[in-house]
């Protein structure tokens, strides 16, 4: 026979699992550009699992897409960053909110912050590429076209391609 504590723990685990399912469904809806559906799934996930602060970032992004409430969306993303400052996806989502709000400069800063936590975070790299933003030169005090920057940049890119080929 289960004690009251065991029943409560089981109930919390089930609620958390349902919350996670809503979160995953929201992510699928977000990438399918079904923003209203994503919003309702993320809202449900946050209600069911309020301790999962990472969900706020995705809720913020879906609020920006579905309701165009950019200030609310930014606040939600910033709350997620405060709770989990080391997660690059939160900075990326904030950058996406800034892009939707036509705040390109802030978006670039947010994408670069994501890359400061994970330099190979593809979503932010892709967003910066689409914006036409390049990485800073290897030796920042020299111009991008200086031979030292050119040679070092090519060598680092070549090394990265080799590492990816071996992986």
Secondary structure, 3 states (H helix, E strand, C coil): CCCHHHHHHHHHHHHHHHHHHHHHHHHHHHHCCCHHHHHHHHHHHHHHCCCCCHHHHHHHHHHHHHHCCHHHHHHHHHHHHHHCCCCHHHHHHHHHHHHHCCCHHHHHHHHHHHHHHCCCCHHHHHHHHHHCCCCCCCCCCCCCCCHHHHHHHHHHHHHHHHHHHHC
